[in-house]
Amino acid sequence: MLKTFPKGGVHPPENKLSANKKIEILPVPKQVSVPVSQHIGVPAKVTVNKKDVVKVGQIIAESGGFISANIHSPVSGTVFKIDEVTDTSGYKRQSVIINVNDDEWDEKIDRSEELIKDFDISSEEIIKKIQNAGIVGLGGATFPTHVKLMPPKGTKPEVLIINGVECEPYLTSDHILMLEKGEEMLVGIQILMKALKVDKAYIGIENNKPDAITHLTKLVKFYKGIVVTPVKVQYPQGGEKQLIKAVINREVPSGGLPIAVGAVVHNVGTAYAVYEAVQKNKPLFERVVTITGKSVKNPGNYLVRFGTAVSDLIEAAGGVPKNTGKIISGGPMMGKALNTTDVPVAKGTSGILIMPEEESKRRVIKPCIRCAKCVDVCPMGLEPFLLMTFGEKAMHKSMEKEDVLDCIECGSCSYACPSDRPILDYIRLGKNRVGAVIRARSTK
Amino acid sequence: MSKLIVSPSPHQLGSNSVKKLMYGVLFALIPTLFVSVFFFGLGAIIVILSAVISSVLFEYLITKFILKRESTVMDGSAALTGLLLAFNLPSNLPIWLVIIGAFVAIGIGKMSFGGLGNNPFNPALVGRVFLLISWPVQMTTWPKPSPFTEKMLGYTDVTTGATPLGQLAETMRNGESMSSLGEKVPDYMQMLIGNMGGSFGEIAGFALIIGLIYMLMKKIITWHIPVSIIGSVAIFTGILWLADPVNFADPLFHILTGGILLGAIFMATDYVTSPMSKRGMIIYGIGIGVLTIVIRIWGAFPEGVSFAILIMNALVPLINMYLKPKRFGEKVKKLK
């Protein structure tokens, strides 16, 4: 029996159209807009001025606090201006706009292909390097990685779990990275283990990627304490709490962090970024992005510099197809719909999904028939139908009592609903309101 | 480029729909339909057609002229209510009674609460129980199954006789032993294929079980309600039977006769009127099983499935309030 989380989940069509596409390097654009807030937490502070000349990998915005991350220039050129630019979230963010000139890298960065396995480095040094490199969780949450490597007092990490699940349909960037950069990734994992002072790491991979499982299983023999754990194809297997439960059978308590059960979870892409930062002195300024969709001419996986416009990426895949209804940053289950392609690729951009118009429109909402399918599929054991009813009536206290804050917004409820009810919309709204109420209460 | 559509996630929805689920249940009832027509002939056909047609018609008229909403008859739920109502009736019931039953089921049982999704009680059973209480004679005169005879073409004029449960009630009333009952009723094999008196949809045990397997495979329903009903009936009657086999019938007799299978598989599993959590479904099922047997053995009616389901329907809001699904991370496991 394959490991999985105990309850709920759905199985949307996988549609991994770009699964066999090798990573291609997207040409550097003429101009990039690099937002200073590509992570969860405090935005970084710009350290360059207009007309400054920058190199690839040079710091252009400094971390604005503990939960924040440095931003490095993804290109070489001249700072054109510092302005507000709409990013993939749809909000305007302060950004550094750079006119590209040539491709001159910072000398400190080791650009060779040679695999370096240098583990003679202390935990503190590793964390410092990761922090300097501006690494954040590349699975999509973009939480600064160094924070997760410094567990709060009174907690002790026991295992590292590496998330190679990629349960979102369509997306393949983690998959291809595991295949092409497996060795580097394992070195990265070993470094993360050293930073956390744990001697056990599990790589959870969904069973629909047998090539990645075989490849990494072959490689882990040469690395101490790393185990590849295939998990069942079941959305949201890649949810942090779900993956921990599936892999080491521990249940993160409601409202708690993974560290409460001794686990720390990092994405495979993050592990690769850690390798590059620690062994190659390369800060985080580019990532693999999947560009996909049923109507896309050439779905593929591209190595993209941050700040590159999404439209450039789409051009590389054959342009915006006719009848396009929606363009999504991320996957179809949890991604964000864009209202324009004139937004920059950033640290959290795992993929761009183009959906034809007929699949983009919401269906007519029918009455709830109380079939309990939403209750069945909720991986958190909530009652989505009830939360939606409370949400419609703005009964936020009742929503709080029904544990609305436990919702991980995976969307399984809306997906499974035969009446096409927008359950997650109301839950999300409720979470927002309940969160505000709780914050107001605690400041009193 | 034309304007892009923006909406919150998820951007992809499943392929399930109310229509698919309702037609799935109707499909699961096809074997039962064939068996009932095989044993009860023309009468069954007339009752089914009049119940289904009048149910759909009443829903259409009510949505169109009273609620002034878009008609919902195409979702299949009205036809399903009609068919289930028919299956709960004797095959010699006059058409006008069937139509009254359909009116009560759809008009009062379902639409008066606001239509699909809002009714607290199973509409088909509301219709059935209304008829049973108002016209007890017509509703308890059971035709005898008569396959391969010219009686198949009869309707209200067919030969009637007691159902196995009627026989049981009489046996118990007269204080006779259960061994004398065995001579009066068909053997279990005959009961399983449906060769006995009763509402013409409830007799076909085997066909109903095929329907159950189909619905489980298609994930239309889960096992919790049918299994907990049948299981609790088996355990409850099993205890009584083991304690006193002379005065109590055995569990298999109870499960195969009357509406236990039809009720457990198709009536109690009605989405709208059953609990939302798995724990709730099991309690609900046990309640139905126990109440049915209490009514059968100690009540005034020989059969109690309809009443048991309606009583438990009334308790569903309470069950939903107290029996929540197990939350993830609710109990913190001790670390090893």
Contacts between the chains, C-beta under 8 A, distances in Angstrom:
chain1	res1	chain2	res2	distance
A	7	B	325	7.9
A	7	B	326	7.4
A	7	B	328	7.0
A	10	B	14	6.7
A	12	B	12	5.8
A	12	B	14	7.2
A	90	B	6	7.8
A	158	B	335	8.0
A	169	B	12	6.8
A	241	B	328	6.6
A	241	B	329	6.8
A	245	B	328	7.7
A	250	B	333	6.2
A	250	B	335	7.3
A	251	B	328	6.6
A	251	B	329	5.2
A	251	B	331	7.4
A	251	B	332	7.1
A	251	B	333	5.6
A	252	B	329	5.5
A	253	B	329	4.7
A	253	B	332	4.4
A	254	B	327	6.4
A	254	B	328	7.4
A	254	B	329	4.3
A	254	B	330	6.2
A	255	B	329	7.9
A	256	B	329	6.9
A	256	B	332	7.8
A	260	B	332	7.6
A	261	B	333	7.7
A	261	B	335	6.6
A	262	B	335	6.3
A	320	B	1	5.7
A	324	B	1	7.4
A	324	B	2	7.7
A	324	B	4	7.4
A	325	B	4	7.3
A	325	B	5	5.0
A	326	B	4	6.2
A	326	B	5	4.9
A	326	B	6	7.6
A	326	B	7	7.8
A	326	B	11	6.2
A	327	B	4	5.7
A	328	B	11	5.7
A	330	B	9	7.9
A	332	B	9	7.6
A	332	B	10	6.5
A	332	B	11	4.5
A	332	B	12	3.9
A	333	B	9	6.2
A	333	B	10	4.8
A	333	B	11	7.5
A	333	B	12	6.6
A	334	B	9	5.1
A	334	B	10	7.1
A	335	B	9	5.9
A	335	B	11	6.5
A	336	B	9	7.1
A	337	B	4	7.1
A	337	B	5	6.8
A	337	B	6	4.4
A	337	B	7	5.8
A	337	B	8	7.7
A	337	B	9	7.8
A	337	B	11	6.6
A	338	B	4	6.5
A	338	B	6	7.4
A	339	B	4	5.5
A	339	B	6	4.9
A	340	B	4	7.2
A	341	B	1	7.6
A	353	B	11	7.8
A	355	B	11	6.4
A	357	B	5	7.6
A	359	B	12	7.3
A	360	B	5	4.6
A	360	B	11	7.3
A	361	B	5	6.7
A	362	B	7	6.2
A	363	B	13	6.6
A	366	B	18	5.7
A	366	B	75	7.7
A	367	B	115	6.9
A	367	B	116	5.9
A	367	B	117	4.0
A	367	B	118	7.2
A	368	B	117	5.2
A	369	B	18	5.8
A	369	B	21	7.7
A	369	B	77	8.0
A	369	B	116	6.0
A	369	B	117	4.7
A	369	B	271	5.0
A	369	B	272	5.8
A	370	B	117	6.3
A	370	B	271	5.3
A	370	B	272	5.1
A	370	B	273	8.0
A	370	B	274	7.7
A	370	B	276	6.5
A	371	B	21	6.7
A	371	B	271	4.2
A	372	B	271	7.1
A	372	B	274	8.0
A	372	B	275	7.8
A	372	B	276	4.5
A	372	B	277	7.5
A	373	B	16	7.2
A	375	B	276	5.1
A	375	B	277	6.1
A	375	B	325	5.7
A	376	B	222	7.5
A	378	B	325	7.5
A	379	B	328	6.6
A	380	B	327	6.8
A	380	B	328	4.5
A	380	B	329	7.7
A	381	B	325	4.8
A	381	B	326	5.1
A	381	B	327	4.1
A	381	B	328	4.8
A	381	B	330	7.2
A	382	B	325	7.5
A	382	B	327	6.9
A	383	B	276	6.3
A	383	B	277	7.5
A	383	B	324	6.8
A	383	B	325	6.6
A	385	B	276	6.8
A	386	B	276	7.7
A	403	B	327	5.9
A	406	B	327	6.7
A	406	B	328	6.9
A	406	B	329	7.1
A	409	B	9	7.6
A	411	B	9	5.4
A	411	B	10	3.3
A	414	B	10	5.3
A	414	B	13	6.8
A	415	B	10	5.3
A	415	B	12	6.9
A	415	B	13	5.8
A	415	B	14	4.9
A	416	B	14	5.4
A	416	B	16	6.7
A	417	B	13	7.8
A	417	B	14	7.7
A	417	B	16	7.6
A	418	B	14	7.9
A	418	B	16	4.2
A	418	B	17	5.1
A	418	B	18	5.1
A	418	B	20	7.0
A	418	B	21	5.6
A	419	B	17	7.8
A	419	B	18	5.7
A	419	B	117	7.9
A	420	B	13	6.3
A	420	B	17	7.5
A	422	B	8	8.0
A	424	B	8	7.0
A	424	B	9	7.2
A	424	B	10	6.8
A	425	B	8	5.6
A	428	B	8	6.6
